[in-house]
Amino acid sequence: MVGVPIGLVSGQAELWQEIRHTLPHCEFTVTKHGYYWQAALLEPMAEVRERIRRGAKQAVESAVAGEGAQPFR
């Protein structure tokens, strides 16, 4: 989706390396670490939920302050 502000992405730790240059203002939350094809170590669900909540809060606060959530082009 072109032109849509992206404030938070969550996913595999290695994903950040792929998107950080494209979405530098975006918050990122790690949910798992990949090891092999179709093999990953999942983070504890309760911790992931809390990190996603904190990341979402930070993304909204940054957007309100005019510092984050830039449209993807």
VEXDREN-2710 file (C-alpha; in Angstrom, 1 decimal):
% VEXDREN-2710
k/r/px/py/pz
1/MET/0.0/0.0/0.0
2/VAL/1.7/3.1/-1.2
3/GLY/1.1/6.3/0.8
4/VAL/-0.1/4.7/4.0
5/PRO/1.7/5.7/7.2
6/ILE/3.3/2.7/8.9
7/GLY/4.0/3.2/12.6
8/LEU/4.6/-0.3/13.9
9/VAL/5.8/-3.5/12.4
10/SER/6.2/-6.8/14.4
11/GLY/7.8/-10.0/13.4
12/GLN/10.9/-12.0/13.1
13/ALA/14.1/-10.3/14.4
14/GLU/15.8/-10.5/11.0
15/LEU/12.9/-8.6/9.4
16/TRP/14.2/-5.3/10.9
17/GLN/17.4/-5.6/8.9
18/GLU/15.4/-5.8/5.7
19/ILE/13.0/-2.9/6.4
20/ARG/15.0/-0.5/8.6
21/HIS/16.2/1.6/5.6
22/THR/12.8/1.7/4.0
23/LEU/10.9/2.5/7.2
24/PRO/13.3/4.3/9.5
25/HIS/10.6/6.1/11.5
26/CYS/8.7/2.9/12.2
27/GLU/8.7/1.1/15.6
28/PHE/9.6/-2.5/15.5
29/THR/8.7/-5.4/17.9
30/VAL/10.5/-8.7/17.8
31/THR/8.2/-11.7/18.1
32/LYS/10.5/-14.5/17.1
33/HIS/14.1/-15.4/16.0
34/GLY/14.5/-17.5/12.8
35/TYR/17.0/-20.3/12.7
36/TYR/16.3/-22.5/9.7
37/TRP/13.7/-22.8/7.0
38/GLN/10.5/-23.2/8.9
39/ALA/12.2/-23.2/12.3
40/ALA/12.0/-20.3/14.8
41/LEU/12.3/-19.6/18.5
42/LEU/9.2/-17.8/19.6
43/GLU/9.3/-15.1/22.2
44/PRO/7.0/-15.6/25.2
45/MET/3.5/-14.5/24.2
46/ALA/2.9/-12.4/27.3
47/GLU/6.1/-10.5/26.7
48/VAL/5.4/-10.0/23.0
49/ARG/2.0/-8.6/23.7
50/GLU/3.4/-6.1/26.2
51/ARG/6.2/-5.1/23.8
52/ILE/3.6/-4.6/21.0
53/ARG/1.5/-2.4/23.3
54/ARG/4.5/-0.3/24.2
55/GLY/5.6/-0.1/20.5
56/ALA/2.1/0.9/19.4
57/LYS/1.9/3.6/22.2
58/GLN/5.3/4.9/21.1
59/ALA/4.2/4.9/17.4
60/VAL/1.1/6.9/18.2
61/GLU/2.9/9.4/20.4
62/SER/5.5/9.9/17.7
63/ALA/2.9/10.4/15.0
64/VAL/1.0/12.9/17.2
65/ALA/4.3/14.8/17.7
66/GLY/4.9/14.8/14.0
67/GLU/8.1/12.6/14.3
68/GLY/7.0/9.2/13.1
69/ALA/4.6/7.2/10.9
70/GLN/5.8/8.5/7.6
71/PRO/3.8/7.4/4.5
72/PHE/5.4/4.6/2.6
73/ARG/6.3/5.6/-0.9
END
